[in-house]
Amino acid sequence: MLFNSPEFIFIFLPAVLLLFHGLRVGGRPVAALWALLVASTFFYGWWNPVYLALIGLSIVGNLAVSGLIAAAPKGSVTRKAIVTSGVAANLLVLAYFKYIGFLLSIVTGISGTESPELHVALPLAISFFTFTQISYLLDVHAERTKVDNPLSYALFVVFFPHLIAGPIVHHRELAEQFVPATHKPMDWNDFAVGMTLFAGGLFKKVAIADYASTFVGPVYLNATLGRPIDFIGAWGGALAYSFQLYFDFSGYSDMALGLALLFGIRLPINFLSPYKAASLIDFWRRWHITLSQFLRDYLYVPLGGNRHGRARELFAVTVTMFLGGLWHGAGWTFVLWGLGHGVLLIVNHLWRVVANRRAIRLPSIVGWALTFLAVTVLWVVFRASDLTAAGNMLRAMADPRHVLIPTALEAHMGAFSDVFKYWGWRFDDNRPFFSVQQMVFLSGCFFIVLALPNLYEFLAGFRPALETEKFAVKASRMMWRPSLAWLVLFAVMLSYASLGTMITASEFLYFRF
């Protein structure tokens, strides 16, 4: 079931809200949590009920392992062996379902032997619920959280707002909110903020991300088929995908936090205007924040982080980004995308060292332009169907000699038309990859991501997420407040987007990871 589907918006969500709050107000808090657990399980099983067994076994197994960890003496070899085995078991399950086909293709390619292809269906959200439970085991081991009861733990894992594509939550962040959410009086400000986040996120998905996809598909299809793409068309497709992914993931993140608030629960911020970043380091502090924090805490730091010299730090960055790329998908494009970010992060770190020593300060606009350029180029590799298609796109983006200009403009250019022809540009109406509509759309996207406040700044006065203060989220001048004007605006956005879901409901891009 999709957040942007009619059955979710008009049936599932209203029914679950009425049931949960009805039981809560009626003085049956435990029943309210059970209802939320059953609803979340139904939500997950909607795609394929077969995988309910997998997530159920994962929950039972990890809860049992957490009990064994807590029972073993702190610092003992037994305790370390149990937590290591638990984490390894989670990773092995993930590796089988997500990477077995990719690994076999590598072995086959190296050995030169032929073997039958192994097609293993990827269970929905396996990356997210696996990382969520790994963090729980490690937190129990470090005594940052305690072993939970089965109801609370199961709900922590399957709570439907965060289950499918994050944010990746820590047990101590979420489970501690379940009981208070069923006992405290209804906070109508939280409910209004939640609906505002949900409406804003749904609008981003339906009105912006899905529209951007219409400019993306044809370009990347030609790249896959090896057909020609001109310079402007290639850049138009690359930028359109950058904004499609931005608004798709931003919209999902807003909707997830908004849905949780409807039940009186706050989730951590997962997306904070990353295209405003003036460095790649800052970009990764803003994009998929909870995944970045997971990789930092459980991979980068254990590898040595920045505590053992520059060489060790750069090694840790490279390995972390390589595995971060592989987490997104089993394919060489994801590996190359992760390594590309790793290399550029190393360059970013080294530049900071040099710049600090020599007191060099680049204008922020230069840092922003270089960061956005690097991110956009690497998104090409991320989106491409394979390395050949990525190469075709990147070659077209690097060749300004191959440009097609509408024939109607030739008469208005005078002598300049001969200059363009000398450069190799051609006047041709066969320009399938770029249009005036696309230029206006991309300009609008730039304006939204760079000039407007994000929803967390817009709602900062009402603490829409956990640790809002930690991210220095500043209140926007366009501060939201409960009023008729804001109600009408977001009601119109919600209505428009909801009607759009009746025409088509495309899945969120991060559902594939």
C-alpha positions as CSV (number, residue, x, y, z in Angstrom):
1,M,0.0,0.0,0.0
2,L,1.4,3.4,-1.0
3,F,1.0,6.6,1.0
4,N,-0.1,8.2,-2.2
5,S,-2.8,5.7,-3.1
6,P,-6.5,6.2,-2.8
7,E,-7.0,3.1,-0.6
8,F,-4.5,4.5,1.9
9,I,-5.7,8.1,1.9
10,F,-9.4,7.5,1.9
11,I,-9.8,4.1,3.6
12,F,-6.8,2.8,5.6
13,L,-5.6,6.0,7.3
14,P,-9.0,7.3,8.4
15,A,-10.0,3.8,9.7
16,V,-6.7,3.4,11.7
17,L,-6.9,6.9,13.1
18,L,-10.5,6.4,14.3
19,L,-9.7,3.0,15.8
20,F,-6.5,4.1,17.6
21,H,-7.8,7.3,19.0
22,G,-11.2,5.7,19.8
23,L,-9.5,3.0,21.9
24,R,-7.1,5.6,23.4
25,V,-9.8,8.0,24.5
26,G,-12.0,5.1,25.7
27,G,-9.3,4.2,28.3
28,R,-7.9,1.2,26.5
29,P,-4.3,2.1,25.8
30,V,-2.9,-1.4,25.3
31,A,-5.7,-2.2,22.9
32,A,-4.8,1.0,21.0
33,L,-1.2,-0.2,20.6
34,W,-2.4,-3.7,19.5
35,A,-4.6,-2.0,16.9
36,L,-1.7,0.0,15.6
37,L,0.4,-3.1,15.4
38,V,-2.2,-5.1,13.5
39,A,-2.8,-2.2,11.2
40,S,0.9,-1.8,10.5
41,T,1.2,-5.5,9.8
42,F,-1.7,-5.4,7.4
43,F,-0.1,-2.3,5.7
44,Y,3.1,-4.3,5.2
45,G,1.3,-7.5,4.0
46,W,-0.7,-5.6,1.5
47,W,2.1,-5.9,-1.1
48,N,2.9,-9.6,-0.6
49,P,1.5,-11.5,2.5
50,V,4.3,-14.1,2.0
51,Y,6.9,-11.8,3.5
52,L,5.0,-11.3,6.7
53,A,6.6,-14.6,7.7
54,L,10.1,-13.1,7.0
55,I,9.6,-9.9,9.0
56,G,7.8,-11.9,11.8
57,L,10.8,-14.3,12.1
58,S,13.2,-11.3,12.0
59,I,11.3,-9.6,14.9
60,V,11.1,-12.8,17.0
61,G,14.8,-13.7,16.4
62,N,16.1,-10.2,17.2
63,L,14.0,-9.9,20.3
64,A,15.3,-13.3,21.5
65,V,18.9,-12.3,20.7
66,S,18.5,-9.0,22.6
67,G,17.5,-11.0,25.7
68,L,20.6,-13.1,25.5
69,I,22.8,-10.0,25.1
70,A,21.3,-8.4,28.1
71,A,21.6,-11.6,30.2
72,A,25.3,-12.0,29.4
73,P,27.9,-10.2,31.6
74,K,28.8,-6.8,30.3
75,G,32.2,-6.9,28.5
76,S,32.3,-10.7,28.4
77,V,33.4,-12.7,25.4
78,T,30.0,-14.4,25.5
79,R,28.2,-11.1,25.2
80,K,30.4,-10.0,22.3
81,A,29.9,-13.3,20.5
82,I,26.1,-13.1,20.8
83,V,25.8,-9.6,19.5
84,T,28.3,-10.4,16.6
85,S,26.2,-13.5,15.7
86,G,23.0,-11.5,15.8
87,V,24.3,-8.8,13.6
88,A,25.8,-11.3,11.2
89,A,22.5,-13.2,11.0
90,N,20.7,-10.1,10.0
91,L,23.3,-9.2,7.4
92,L,23.3,-12.7,5.9
93,V,19.5,-12.6,5.4
94,L,19.8,-9.2,3.8
95,A,22.7,-10.4,1.6
96,Y,20.8,-13.4,0.4
97,F,17.6,-11.6,-0.7
98,K,19.3,-8.4,-2.0
99,Y,22.8,-9.5,-3.2
100,I,22.9,-13.2,-4.0
101,G,22.1,-12.6,-7.7
102,F,24.7,-9.9,-8.0
103,L,27.4,-11.9,-6.2
104,L,26.8,-15.0,-8.4
105,S,27.1,-12.8,-11.5
106,I,30.5,-11.6,-10.2
107,V,31.7,-15.2,-9.5
108,T,30.4,-16.3,-12.9
109,G,32.2,-13.4,-14.6
110,I,35.5,-14.1,-12.8
111,S,35.4,-17.9,-13.3
112,G,34.1,-17.8,-16.9
113,T,31.7,-20.6,-16.1
114,E,28.0,-20.5,-16.8
115,S,25.4,-21.0,-14.1
116,P,21.6,-20.7,-14.0
117,E,20.4,-17.3,-13.0
118,L,19.0,-17.1,-9.5
119,H,16.0,-14.8,-9.2
120,V,15.2,-13.9,-5.6
121,A,12.4,-11.5,-5.1
122,L,13.4,-8.5,-2.9
123,P,11.2,-8.3,0.2
124,L,9.8,-4.8,0.6
125,A,11.7,-2.6,3.1
126,I,14.2,-5.4,4.0
127,S,17.1,-2.9,4.1
128,F,15.2,-0.6,6.5
129,F,13.9,-3.1,9.0
130,T,17.2,-4.9,9.0
131,F,19.2,-1.8,9.8
132,T,16.6,-0.8,12.4
133,Q,17.0,-4.1,14.2
134,I,20.8,-4.1,13.9
135,S,20.9,-0.7,15.6
136,Y,18.7,-2.1,18.4
137,L,21.0,-5.1,19.1
138,L,24.0,-2.8,19.2
139,D,22.2,-0.3,21.4
140,V,21.2,-3.1,23.8
141,H,24.8,-4.3,23.8
142,A,26.1,-0.8,24.6
143,E,23.3,-0.4,27.2
144,R,21.9,2.7,25.4
145,T,18.4,1.0,25.5
146,K,16.8,-1.9,27.3
147,V,15.2,-5.1,26.2
148,D,11.6,-4.4,25.3
149,N,8.4,-6.3,25.6
150,P,7.1,-8.1,22.5
151,L,4.2,-5.7,21.7
152,S,6.3,-2.5,22.0
153,Y,9.3,-4.1,20.1
154,A,7.2,-5.4,17.3
155,L,5.5,-2.0,16.9
156,F,8.9,-0.3,17.0
157,V,9.9,-2.3,13.9
158,V,6.7,-2.3,11.9
159,F,5.2,1.1,12.8
160,F,3.9,1.9,9.3
161,P,5.0,5.6,8.9
162,H,8.7,4.7,9.0
163,L,8.6,1.0,7.9
164,I,9.0,1.1,4.2
165,A,11.6,3.8,3.5
166,G,12.7,5.3,6.8
167,P,13.6,7.2,8.7
168,I,15.8,4.6,10.3
169,V,14.9,4.9,14.0
170,H,16.6,4.0,17.2
171,H,14.6,2.0,19.7
172,R,15.1,4.6,22.4
173,E,13.7,7.3,20.1
174,L,10.5,5.5,19.3
175,A,9.5,2.9,21.8
176,E,9.6,5.3,24.7
177,Q,6.8,7.3,23.0
178,F,4.2,4.6,22.6
179,V,2.8,4.6,26.1
180,P,2.7,8.4,26.5
181,A,1.0,8.6,23.1
182,T,-1.9,6.4,24.4
183,H,-2.3,8.3,27.7
184,K,-1.8,12.0,27.0
185,P,-4.8,14.2,25.9
186,M,-5.2,14.7,22.2
187,D,-2.9,17.5,21.0
188,W,-4.7,19.2,18.2
189,N,-1.7,21.3,17.3
190,D,0.3,18.1,16.7
191,F,-2.6,16.8,14.6
192,A,-2.7,20.0,12.5
193,V,1.1,19.9,12.0
194,G,0.9,16.3,11.0
195,M,-1.8,16.9,8.4
196,T,0.2,19.9,7.1
197,L,3.4,17.7,6.7
198,F,1.3,15.0,5.1
199,A,-0.4,17.4,2.7
200,G,2.9,19.1,1.8
201,G,4.7,15.8,1.2
202,L,1.9,14.4,-0.9
203,F,1.9,17.5,-3.0
204,K,5.7,17.2,-3.6
205,K,5.3,13.6,-4.7
206,V,2.3,14.0,-7.0
207,A,2.6,17.5,-8.4
208,I,6.4,17.8,-8.6
209,A,8.3,14.4,-8.5
210,D,5.8,12.5,-10.6
211,Y,5.7,15.3,-13.2
212,A,9.5,15.4,-13.2
213,S,9.6,11.7,-14.1
214,T,8.0,12.6,-17.5
215,F,11.2,14.4,-18.5
216,V,13.5,11.7,-17.1
217,G,12.3,8.4,-18.7
218,P,12.8,9.2,-22.4
219,V,16.3,10.5,-21.9
220,Y,17.5,7.5,-19.9
221,L,15.7,5.1,-22.2
222,N,17.8,6.4,-25.1
223,A,20.9,6.2,-23.0
224,T,20.1,2.5,-22.3
225,L,19.4,1.8,-26.0
226,G,22.5,3.7,-27.2
227,R,20.5,6.2,-29.2
228,P,21.8,9.8,-29.6
229,I,21.2,12.4,-27.0
230,D,22.1,16.1,-27.5
231,F,23.9,18.2,-24.9
232,I,21.0,20.2,-23.7
233,G,18.7,17.2,-23.6
234,A,21.2,15.2,-21.5
235,W,21.5,18.0,-19.0
236,G,17.8,18.5,-19.0
237,G,17.2,14.8,-18.1
238,A,19.9,14.8,-15.5
239,L,18.6,17.9,-13.7
240,A,15.0,16.6,-14.0
241,Y,16.1,13.3,-12.2
242,S,17.9,15.3,-9.6
243,F,14.7,17.1,-8.8
244,Q,12.5,14.0,-9.2
245,L,14.6,12.1,-6.6
246,Y,14.7,15.2,-4.3
247,F,11.0,15.8,-4.2
248,D,10.1,12.1,-4.1
249,F,12.3,11.4,-1.1
250,S,11.6,14.8,0.5
251,G,7.8,14.2,0.0
252,Y,8.0,10.7,1.5
253,S,10.0,11.9,4.5
254,D,7.5,14.7,5.2
255,M,4.6,12.3,4.9
256,A,6.2,9.8,7.2
257,L,6.8,12.4,10.0
258,G,3.3,13.8,9.4
259,L,1.6,10.4,9.7
260,A,3.5,9.6,13.0
261,L,2.4,13.0,14.4
262,L,-1.3,12.0,13.8
263,F,-0.7,9.3,16.4
264,G,1.1,11.6,18.8
265,I,4.6,10.3,17.9
266,R,7.6,12.2,16.6
267,L,10.2,10.7,14.2
268,P,13.7,12.1,13.5
269,I,14.3,14.5,10.6
270,N,15.5,12.6,7.6
271,F,15.8,15.3,4.9
272,L,16.8,18.9,5.4
273,S,17.2,21.0,2.2
274,P,20.3,19.1,1.0
275,Y,20.5,21.1,-2.3
276,K,21.3,24.1,-0.2
277,A,24.6,22.5,0.9
278,A,27.8,24.3,0.0
279,S,30.0,21.2,0.4
280,L,29.6,17.5,0.0
281,I,30.2,16.9,3.7
282,D,27.3,19.2,4.4
283,F,25.2,17.5,1.8
284,W,25.4,14.1,3.6
285,R,24.4,15.8,6.8
286,R,21.2,16.8,5.1
287,W,20.3,13.9,2.7
288,H,18.9,10.7,4.3
289,I,20.1,11.9,7.6
290,T,19.3,8.7,9.6
291,L,21.1,6.5,7.2
292,S,24.2,8.8,7.3
293,Q,24.1,8.7,11.1
294,F,23.7,4.9,11.1
295,L,26.7,4.4,8.8
296,R,28.7,7.0,10.9
297,D,27.9,5.4,14.3
298,Y,28.1,1.7,13.3
299,L,30.7,1.7,10.5
300,Y,32.7,4.8,10.1
301,V,33.5,5.2,13.8
302,P,34.3,1.5,14.4
303,L,36.7,1.7,11.4
304,G,38.6,4.4,13.2
305,G,36.8,7.5,12.1
306,N,39.1,10.6,12.5
307,R,40.8,9.4,15.7
308,H,43.8,7.6,14.2
309,G,45.3,9.9,11.7
310,R,44.4,11.2,8.2
311,A,45.1,8.0,6.3
312,R,42.8,6.0,8.5
313,E,40.1,8.6,8.3
314,L,40.2,8.6,4.5
315,F,40.1,4.8,4.4
316,A,37.0,4.8,6.7
317,V,35.3,7.4,4.5
318,T,35.9,5.3,1.4
319,V,34.7,2.0,2.9
320,T,31.7,3.7,4.4
321,M,30.5,5.3,1.2
322,F,31.3,2.1,-0.8
323,L,29.0,0.1,1.5
324,G,26.5,3.0,1.5
325,G,26.3,2.8,-2.2
326,L,25.9,-1.0,-2.1
327,W,23.1,-0.6,0.5
328,H,21.1,1.3,-2.1
329,G,21.2,-1.5,-4.6
330,A,23.0,-4.6,-5.9
331,G,24.7,-3.3,-9.0
332,W,27.8,-1.7,-10.3
333,T,26.1,1.6,-10.8
334,F,25.4,1.8,-7.1
335,V,29.0,0.7,-6.3
336,L,30.4,3.4,-8.6
337,W,28.0,6.0,-7.2
338,G,29.1,5.2,-3.6
339,L,32.8,5.2,-4.5
340,G,32.4,8.5,-6.4
341,H,30.9,10.1,-3.3
342,G,33.7,8.6,-1.2
343,V,36.5,10.0,-3.4
344,L,34.9,13.4,-3.5
345,L,34.3,13.4,0.3
346,I,38.1,12.7,0.6
347,V,38.8,15.7,-1.7
348,N,36.4,17.8,0.4
349,H,38.2,16.8,3.7
350,L,41.6,17.4,2.2
351,W,40.6,20.8,0.8
352,R,39.3,21.8,4.3
353,V,42.7,21.0,5.7
354,V,44.5,23.1,3.1
355,A,42.0,25.9,3.2
356,N,42.3,26.2,7.0
357,R,46.1,26.2,6.9
358,R,46.3,28.9,4.3
359,A,43.2,30.8,5.4
360,I,41.5,30.3,2.0
361,R,37.8,31.1,1.9
362,L,35.9,30.4,-1.3
363,P,32.6,32.3,-1.9
364,S,29.7,30.2,-0.7
365,I,28.2,30.3,-4.2
366,V,31.3,28.5,-5.6
367,G,31.0,25.8,-3.0
368,W,27.3,25.4,-3.7
369,A,27.8,25.2,-7.5
370,L,30.6,22.6,-7.2
371,T,28.5,20.5,-4.7
372,F,25.3,20.6,-6.8
373,L,27.3,19.8,-10.0
374,A,29.0,16.8,-8.3
375,V,25.7,15.5,-6.9
376,T,23.9,15.9,-10.2
377,V,26.6,14.1,-12.2
378,L,26.7,11.2,-9.7
379,W,22.9,10.9,-9.8
380,V,23.3,10.1,-13.5
381,V,25.3,6.9,-12.5
382,F,22.7,6.2,-9.7
383,R,19.8,6.4,-12.1
384,A,21.3,4.7,-15.2
385,S,20.2,1.1,-15.9
386,D,23.9,0.0,-16.2
387,L,27.4,1.4,-16.6
388,T,27.0,1.6,-20.4
389,A,23.9,3.8,-20.1
390,A,25.7,6.0,-17.5
391,G,28.6,6.4,-19.9
392,N,26.3,7.4,-22.8
393,M,24.6,10.0,-20.6
394,L,27.9,11.4,-19.2
395,R,29.4,11.6,-22.7
396,A,26.4,13.6,-24.0
397,M,26.6,15.9,-21.0
398,A,30.3,16.5,-21.7
399,D,29.9,17.3,-25.4
400,P,28.6,20.9,-25.9
401,R,29.3,20.5,-29.7
402,H,26.2,18.3,-30.1
403,V,23.3,20.8,-29.5
404,L,20.0,20.9,-31.3
405,I,18.2,24.2,-31.6
406,P,14.5,24.6,-32.8
407,T,14.4,25.6,-36.5
408,A,12.0,28.5,-35.8
409,L,14.8,30.3,-33.9
410,E,17.3,30.3,-36.9
411,A,15.7,33.3,-38.6
412,H,15.9,35.4,-35.5
413,M,19.6,34.7,-34.9
414,G,21.1,36.3,-38.0
415,A,24.8,35.9,-38.2
416,F,24.9,34.0,-34.9
417,S,23.3,31.1,-36.6
418,D,26.5,30.6,-38.7
419,V,28.6,30.8,-35.5
420,F,26.5,28.0,-33.9
421,K,26.7,25.9,-37.1
422,Y,30.5,26.4,-36.9
423,W,30.5,25.0,-33.4
424,G,28.6,22.0,-34.7
425,W,25.2,22.9,-33.4
426,R,22.3,22.0,-35.6
427,F,18.9,23.6,-36.2
428,D,16.5,20.7,-35.9
429,D,12.9,20.4,-34.6
430,N,13.6,16.8,-33.6
431,R,14.4,17.8,-29.9
432,P,12.6,15.1,-27.9
433,F,14.3,15.8,-24.6
434,F,13.9,19.4,-23.9
435,S,11.1,22.0,-24.1
436,V,10.0,25.3,-22.8
437,Q,7.8,23.6,-20.3
438,Q,10.8,21.7,-19.0
439,M,12.9,24.9,-18.7
440,V,10.1,26.6,-16.7
441,F,9.7,23.5,-14.5
442,L,13.4,23.2,-13.7
443,S,13.5,27.0,-13.0
444,G,10.6,26.5,-10.6
445,C,12.4,23.6,-8.9
446,F,15.5,25.6,-8.3
447,F,13.5,28.4,-6.8
448,I,11.7,26.1,-4.4
449,V,14.8,24.2,-3.2
450,L,17.0,27.3,-2.9
451,A,14.7,30.2,-2.0
452,L,11.8,28.8,0.0
453,P,12.0,27.4,3.6
454,N,11.6,23.6,4.0
455,L,8.5,22.4,6.0
456,Y,10.5,21.9,9.2
457,E,11.6,25.6,9.1
458,F,8.0,26.5,8.2
459,L,6.7,24.5,11.2
460,A,9.6,25.1,13.6
461,G,7.6,26.8,16.2
462,F,5.6,23.6,16.8
463,R,8.5,21.1,17.0
464,P,7.5,18.8,14.1
465,A,10.2,16.2,14.7
466,L,12.6,14.9,17.2
467,E,15.7,16.9,18.0
468,T,14.5,19.9,15.9
469,E,16.9,22.1,17.9
470,K,19.9,19.8,17.1
471,F,19.7,20.6,13.4
472,A,19.4,24.4,14.2
473,V,16.2,24.5,12.3
474,K,15.3,28.2,12.3
475,A,11.7,29.4,12.1
476,S,10.8,30.9,8.8
477,R,9.4,34.3,8.3
478,M,6.5,32.5,6.7
479,M,5.8,30.8,10.0
480,W,2.9,28.4,10.0
481,R,0.2,28.8,12.7
482,P,-3.3,27.3,13.1
483,S,-5.4,29.6,11.1
484,L,-8.1,29.6,8.4
485,A,-5.8,30.9,5.7
486,W,-3.2,28.1,6.2
487,L,-6.0,25.5,6.5
488,V,-7.4,26.6,3.2
489,L,-4.0,26.6,1.4
490,F,-3.0,23.1,2.6
491,A,-6.5,21.7,2.1
492,V,-6.3,22.8,-1.5
493,M,-2.9,21.2,-1.8
494,L,-4.1,18.0,-0.2
495,S,-7.2,17.9,-2.4
496,Y,-5.3,18.4,-5.6
497,A,-2.7,15.8,-4.7
498,S,-5.3,13.3,-3.5
499,L,-7.3,13.7,-6.7
500,G,-4.0,13.1,-8.6
501,T,-3.6,9.7,-6.8
502,M,-6.8,8.6,-8.4
503,I,-5.3,9.0,-11.8
504,T,-2.0,7.3,-11.1
505,A,-0.1,6.3,-8.0
506,S,3.6,5.7,-8.6
507,E,5.7,4.1,-5.9
508,F,8.3,6.1,-4.1
509,L,11.8,5.7,-5.5
510,Y,13.3,4.6,-2.2
511,F,10.9,1.7,-2.0
512,R,13.3,-0.1,-4.3
513,F,16.2,0.1,-1.9
